Amino acid sequence: MALARKRMRFVARRLAQSIPLLIAVIVLNFFLLKLAPGDAASVFAGQSGSSSPEYMAKLRHQFGLDVPTHVQLINYVTNILTLDLGYSFRNQMTVAALIFDRLAATLLLMGTALLISVVLGVLLGLIAAMRVRTWKDNVISVFSVVVYAMPTFWIGLMLIVVFSIKLEWFPATGMESVAMFNTGWDRVADIATHLVLPSVTLSLLYMAVYTRLMRGSVLENSNMDYVTTARAKGLTESSVTFRHIVRNAILPVVTMAGVQLGNLLGGSVVVEAVFGWPGIGQLAFQAIFARDMSLLLGIFLISACLVIVVNLLVDLLYTFLDPRMDL
């Protein structure tokens, strides 16, 4: 019970510390987007074929762009405090509805990619460290370096060419076969089939990082005094490896996985564009060209909240992996 209370206090303290961070993210993103050339009014005017001063003034008033920048910022922050993320005139929907309609697809893609990268990265890194300076270590090390050096979009395109076009094993685009009208477990299987190539593409880069990190961490922990003591007690090598070395060596991997969540979100934009995956990454890609500032700000805010929550969960996971950690 005492440990549970300490964890609850830790969560409350971290959430309170996140409030200034979220405010900084909101303000910084607002001014960064303001520095970008063009706005939604100019895009709409160009698409409609009319750019008369009267029409532009009407659009800017409709989008709230005819007031000073500081007033726009105050209005935006006020709306956020009332849980109003704004309205996307481009999509004729509220920003919250647009984001939460796409968020599940992105979370599915990111969660699957994170699971693949961490599990395979830890496994390959452990194998390389246990077979250091052998052909297995060399193959895994070379593979991780080569994969890390390849651009994500290129990997995605090559997977489409090989596994979708040549072998016809997996679909190339989309999240599911809408025309099939699948329901129940058939729909789950269909989505899983569409998920394979995007998740593998997104996970390969991070898997290479975790492989190298796990290998180095295992080799470092293998020379620690506590490992020597465990072996002196007569424990088997497998018990020493999995009960002592792996449990401590995996901590840097867990930390890196939490830190790189923002990069994973950024990578999902490229992957979703390549595979036509209907997530917030593709939505952000479309919003950039439409200069849909309200939608972009909403996506950035939700992404920041997601990163904060995941890092909090990572810190809590630390307390289970290493009970000595002070909350």
C-alpha positions, 0 to 999 in steps of 0.5 A: 500500500505504501508503494502504491501511494508513493506511485500515485504521488509520483504520477500527480507530481509529474502531471503537475510538472507537465502543465508548464511544458504543455503551455510552452509547447502550445505557445511555441507551436503557435508562433512557429506556424505563424512564421510559415508563409501563407495561411488558410485564407490564401489557400482557399482563395487560390482554390476558388479562383478568386483573390479579390481584397473583399473576398480575402478580407471575408475569409480572414475574418471567418478564420479569425486571422484579421486580429493581432497575433497576440489576440489569436494566441489568447483566443486559442489558449482560452479555447484549449482551456475549455477543451475546444481544439478549434474548427477545420474549415478545410474538412468542415469538422471540429479538430477534436473529431478529426484527430480522434477519428484518426488517432486509433489508427496511428496508435495501432501503428505506433504500438505495433512498431514499438513492440516489434522494435523493442522485442526484436531489438532486445532479443538480437542485442542479447544474442549478439552479446552472448555470442560476442565476436562470433559470426552471429554477433557480426551478422547482427551488428552489420544488419543493424548498421545497414538498417539504421543507414537506410531511409524509412521511406525507401524501406517502405517502397522496397517492401511494397515492391517485393512483398506487395507487387512481386510476391503479392503477400500483403496489400500495399496501401490502406488500413483495410479492404473496405470493399470486402465489408469484413466484420468480426474476426475477418476484419481483425485479420484484414487490418492485421494483414494491412498492418504488417508492412507499415509497422515493419517499415516504422520499426526497423530503424528503432530496432537497429538502435535498440539492438546496438544499445542492448548489446552494449548494455549486456556486455557492460553488465556482464562484467559487474561485481553482482554478476560475479557474485551470482556466479560464485553462488553457483547459479546457472548461466541462464539464471544469471543472464535472465534474472540479473543481467537482462533485467538491468541491461534492459533499463537503457532500452526502456529509457530510449524507447520512451525518449524516441516516442516523438521520433516515432510520431514523426516517422509515422508521418512518412510511413502513413504517407507511403502506405496511405495509412489513415492516421494523424500522420497523414492528416498532418501531412494534408493539413500542412499543404492546406495551411490548416493551422487549427488542425496542425496545432491540435495534432501537435498538442495531442502528440505532446500529451501522448509523449508526456503520458508515455514517458510517465508510463516508462518511469513507472515501468522503471519502478517495477524493473528496478525496485531500488529506484526512488520515487 
